[in-house]
Amino acid sequence: MHYISTRGTAPKLTFEEAMMTGLARDGGLYVPEDIPGLSHAQIAAMAGQSYEDVAYAVMRPFIGDTFTDDEFRGLIDAAYAGFNHAARAPLKQLDSNHFLLELFHGPTLAFKDFAMQLIGQMFQASLTRSGKRITIVGATSGDTGSAAIEAFRGLSNVDVFILFPHGRVSEVQRRQMTTPTEDNVHALALDGDFDDCQAALKDMFNDFDFRDGVNLAGVNSINWGRVLAQVVYFFTSAVAVGAPHRPVSFTVPTGNFGDIFAGYIAKRMGLPIDKLVIATNQNDILHRTLETGAQVKEGVTPSISPSMDIQVSSNFERALFEAYGRDGVTVAEQMDDLKSKGSFTISQGAIDMLRDTFASGRASEEETYHAITSELTRSGELLCPHSAVGVHVADAHQSDVPMITLATAHPAKFPAAVEKATGIHPPLPPHMADLYDRPERVERVPNDLAALQTLIKERIAK
Ligand SMILES: *Cc1c(COP(=O)(O)O)cnc(C)c1O
């Protein structure tokens, strides 16, 4: 199994290399050269299996000989042992044909833990073998950062730097990043928005002297290992509501297009997914793209679902690559247009393909609050604002096909919005109950590439 870049010119890599590399050297994203399929019988056999069993069956064909079978199975078991629910990703019923996939039972209460805990295990196994030391730099709209810190804190061969937009993450999110005490953890509050954080990170990867000098590794959602780990729960949940014997649809609260692209991979592997519905908040670039056929960047307006406050949706490039029949030259041109002109227009053939697979919708701030309030009445579920965006959009896409909406974070991560909608202050789970009492450690940094690079070099030299 080899991995190729969406921009067509970077070298082919193994799974291990693609995972450690993050961004390809031509600026593209790595995707598997072929997408392995699972048969009807293989998918049917997942009914009643443990999350870990399904995870192994889904991911094993993608990892080549990076790990032995036993080793890989051990890494999966270790990754999910710290989750607070035996099912790992339990399914709740909201209405007769609408289900909620709870992805917030990991250590930092958001779906990012599913991928990051596994990536942490895989990086550690790989670095132990090679004796290398790496520098992880991540950009976060809030949840990736805490999940990455949780996965890599205290590891002796890793320094982890997390860039988050100053003042634009929730207090729980910020404290999860700033209260870990390990020396290898560095939380950086950048003066800018999430797109600025992500742009700074991309610039660091494209500065090859810096990249090679610090052994830069990426764990953002462009990392193929993360997408892969997220494919698993599309299978476990679809099988629970009747796949592969009947089709299922999914609604996915979307920002960087990582989670929903994992759903696309599940579909390509043979899972009978009818529609993959993109749900955005008021920062609705992806919804507008699907409606108009053009991607046009606007400013980011902060919302109550901050993890989706984004205009440059990195993983959309992977979907575009598939929509253009894997034509890396065209993808590179479109991405250049986005960077230089702030927009690009998708060809008719490619937009037809995207509309065939994906549907979309958006929720305003008011609609998001309303979805939190009305879901509490309908089913008794307390939704986080991101999950509420999903439920709002899913309700508009109901059909006779079962709909599964992804609940991407625990309501206690966004208590202000939840309390405003319902009057209920969602309590933090016991393992985090003292979060507000722990001292914080954070550095405020300017949106300046050279200054950031100097700071990172200084910190890792210590
Ligand atoms: C990251 C995140 C999202 C968006 O996921 P993408 O993979 O970036 O599309 C949605 N909700 C929450 C709570 C998140 O943390």
The ligand as a Gaussian input file, in Angstrom:
#p B3LYP/6-31G(d) Opt

LIG

0 1
 C      -12.912000      19.529000      14.680000
 C      -14.344000      19.631000      15.028000
 C      -15.334000      19.684000      14.032000
 C      -15.003000      19.754000      12.557000
 O      -14.394000      18.567000      12.117000
 P      -13.588000      18.549000      10.724000
 O      -13.002000      17.192000      10.637000
 O      -12.538000      19.618000      10.846000
 O      -14.565000      18.847000       9.648000
 C      -16.657000      19.691000      14.437000
 N      -17.001000      19.666000      15.749000
 C      -16.075000      19.622000      16.725000
 C      -16.526000      19.607000      18.137000
 C      -14.723000      19.583000      16.404000
 O      -13.810000      19.532000      17.381000

